């Protein structure tokens, strides 16, 4: 596929003259991987091989730790310092390109899915994590009994339990 024919601004993208919704690029793994350099530019971020490789690692894995990102990037481009991985992840989170989730008792994980109002279910035994659609409405899908004057724009819900594999193991 010929590159360089994609233009993106804050609200829309155009590919070979065909209009694309920016959310389609953001939410499509294939388009996000193909045009990660354009997404970086659209957010005013300098494009580097390391940043592209970090974005690709996040695209290729549903929920990925910083250490796993570093391993994937090293396999992709040869080398990257641990600090560069952490700096790039922090930048991508601050620019709204990736989401950082912090499961209790686990290292931070990073995911590409944004603005889709999903939550996570985590196995208490093995740490397996899966996405769960929000049970009610748009973000925030939960209303605080007392918002203490805060303007709430997001609810972070994690369901904890035991995955089917761990349930089988404990029954035997």
C-alpha positions in Angstrom: 0.0 0.0 0.0 1.3 3.4 -0.8 2.1 5.5 2.2 2.0 9.3 2.5 -1.5 9.7 1.1 -3.1 10.0 4.6 -3.9 13.4 6.0 -5.2 13.8 9.6 -6.4 16.7 11.6 -8.1 16.6 15.0 -11.5 15.6 13.7 -11.1 13.8 10.4 -8.8 11.9 8.2 -8.6 11.6 4.5 -7.0 8.6 2.7 -6.6 8.9 -1.1 -9.3 11.5 -1.1 -11.7 9.3 0.9 -12.8 10.8 4.2 -12.2 8.7 7.3 -13.5 9.4 10.8 -10.4 9.9 13.0 -12.1 7.5 15.5 -11.9 4.8 12.9 -8.2 5.2 12.5 -7.8 5.4 16.3 -9.9 2.3 16.9 -8.7 0.1 14.0 -5.6 -1.9 14.8 -4.7 -2.2 11.1 -5.1 1.5 10.4 -3.5 2.5 13.7 -0.4 0.4 13.0 -0.2 1.6 9.3 -0.5 5.2 10.3 1.0 5.5 13.7 3.5 8.0 12.3 0.6 10.2 11.2 -1.2 9.9 14.6 2.0 11.0 16.3 2.3 14.0 14.0 -1.4 14.8 14.5 -0.8 15.0 18.2 2.3 17.2 17.7 4.7 14.4 18.7 8.0 13.9 16.9 8.1 10.7 15.0 11.0 8.3 15.9 11.6 4.6 15.1 11.3 3.9 18.9 7.9 5.6 19.2 6.6 3.7 16.2 7.9 0.4 17.6 6.3 1.1 21.0 2.9 1.9 19.3 3.2 -1.3 17.2 3.9 -3.4 20.3 0.8 -2.0 22.0 -1.3 -2.6 18.9 -0.1 -6.2 18.7 -1.0 -7.0 22.3 -4.3 -6.5 24.0 -2.9 -5.5 27.4 0.9 -5.2 27.6 3.3 -4.2 30.4 6.2 -1.9 29.9 8.7 -4.8 30.2 6.8 -6.7 27.5 6.8 -3.5 25.3 10.6 -3.3 25.7 11.0 -7.0 24.7 8.7 -6.5 21.7 10.5 -3.3 20.6 13.9 -5.0 20.9 12.7 -7.8 18.7 11.4 -5.3 16.2 14.2 -2.7 16.0 17.1 -4.1 17.9 17.6 -2.0 21.0 15.9 0.5 23.2 16.6 1.5 26.8 14.1 0.7 29.5 13.9 4.5 30.2 13.0 5.2 26.6 10.2 2.8 26.8 8.9 4.4 30.0 9.3 7.9 28.6 7.5 6.9 25.4 4.6 5.2 27.2 4.2 8.3 29.5 4.2 10.5 26.4 1.6 8.3 24.5 -0.6 8.3 27.6 -0.4 12.1 28.1 -1.2 12.6 24.4 -4.3 10.4 24.7 -3.0 7.8 22.2 -2.9 4.9 24.7 -4.5 4.1 28.0 -2.6 3.1 31.1 -4.4 0.7 33.4 -3.2 -0.3 36.9 -4.6 -3.5 38.1 -4.3 -4.0 41.8 -1.2 -6.1 42.6 0.0 -6.1 39.1 2.3 -3.9 37.0 0.8 -1.2 34.9 -0.6 -2.3 31.5 -1.1 -0.4 28.4 -3.8 -0.7 25.8 -4.8 1.0 22.6 -8.5 1.0 23.2 -9.7 4.5 24.1 -13.1 6.1 24.5 -15.0 2.8 24.2 -16.1 2.8 27.8 -15.0 -0.7 28.7 -13.7 -2.1 32.0 -11.6 -5.1 33.0 -12.0 -8.4 34.7 -9.0 -9.8 36.5 -8.3 -13.3 37.8 -7.2 -13.1 41.4 -5.1 -16.3 41.0 -3.2 -16.0 37.7 -3.7 -12.3 36.9 -5.4 -13.0 33.5 -7.1 -9.8 32.4 -9.9 -9.4 29.9 -12.1 -6.5 28.6 -15.7 -6.3 29.8 -18.2 -4.0 28.1 -19.7 -1.4 30.4 -22.9 -2.6 31.9 -24.8 0.7 31.7 -24.6 3.8 29.6 -21.8 6.2 28.7 -18.8 7.3 30.8 -19.0 7.7 33.6 -21.1 4.6 33.8 -21.2 4.8 37.6 -22.5 7.7 39.6 -20.7 8.5 42.8 -23.0 8.9 45.8 -21.0 12.1 46.7 -18.8 13.7 44.0 -17.2 16.0 46.6 -17.4 18.8 44.0 -15.4 16.9 41.4 -16.4 16.9 37.7 -16.3 13.2 37.1 -15.4 12.3 33.5 -14.4 8.7 33.9 -15.1 5.7 36.1 -12.4 3.0 36.4 -14.0 -0.3 37.2 -12.1 -3.6 37.7 -14.0 -6.8 38.3 -12.0 -9.4 40.3 -12.7 -13.1 40.4 -11.3 -16.4 39.2 -10.9 -17.3 35.6 -12.3 -20.6 34.2 -8.8 -22.2 34.1 -8.1 -21.4 37.7 -11.6 -22.5 38.8 -10.9 -25.9 37.1 -7.5 -26.2 38.8 -8.9 -25.5 42.3 -11.7 -28.1 41.8 -9.2 -30.9 41.0 
